[in-house]
């Protein structure tokens, strides 16, 4: 499933008649995004052995795993990652996109840190996302990529939030947003954009 917020916003912004007139252009947008995403990847080359460490700030759980060994995904490690990045409000577990894991692995190497990613939000169920939107969750999108395991909110001990933000932007791997008042950076593997 891909993000649908862009196409969904067109009819509201332009009105139905104008939207119908722009139908072909609107339909072409997702293709353009996908092509630009393909040509802007800064993640390669990835090492054959890849690890990740997380600390869940809501449950105080920690995990450190090698999720890819000799270029092959390690299913038992993915189970651990999916568990620690679950929706901690409802307990729901969904697969986290491996592209996001590779982005985080690259980010950790760029930051030259051995610290775990401190996780504020990983996978988010529809009910939790709706709750956060109606309870002052500024910046919580209706079609958030957290809903499909393609986004994570993080901070890293010993790394300034601004440095984390700039380093993540430099990867051109997707969206990056900074939330200084809540002390975290959002990263996702959707379209490349910043806020
Ligand atoms: Zn987020």
Boltz pocket constraint, residues with backbone or C-beta under 6 A from the ligand:
constraints:
  - pocket:
      binder: B
      contacts: [[A, 121], [A, 146], [A, 151], [A, 152], [A, 153], [A, 186], [A, 187]]
      max_distance: 6.0
